[in-house]
Amino acid sequence: MLERVIVLVLVYGSMLLYDRMLLKNESNKREKSAYIFILLVSFYMGIDYVANLNFFGFFELVDVLLTNPARAIDKWLTMPPK
C-alpha cells in the first residue's frame, strides 16, 4: 500500500506543479472548472486504488443511469413478430 501512496503522490504532485503555471496564466473559468472536475474524479479513483476499496465505479453508475432508458428505446424500436 505504501508503494501505491508514493506513486499517487508523485503523479499528482508532478501534475499539479506542471499545470499550475498553465492554469494560472492562460485558462478561463470554464477550463479551470473542467480541470478541477477531472482532477476530483481521478482523485476518487486513486483513493479507490490505494485503499483497495470497492467504491461505486463508473460502470455501475452508467448501468444505474442508463439501463431503463436503454430498455425503453429497445422496446420502442423492436418490431413485433409476424
Secondary structure, 3 states (H helix, E strand, C coil): CHHHHHHHHHHHHHHHHHHHHHHHHHCCHHHHHHHHHHHHHHHHHHHHHHHCCCCCCHHHHHHHHHHHHHHHHHHHHCCCCC
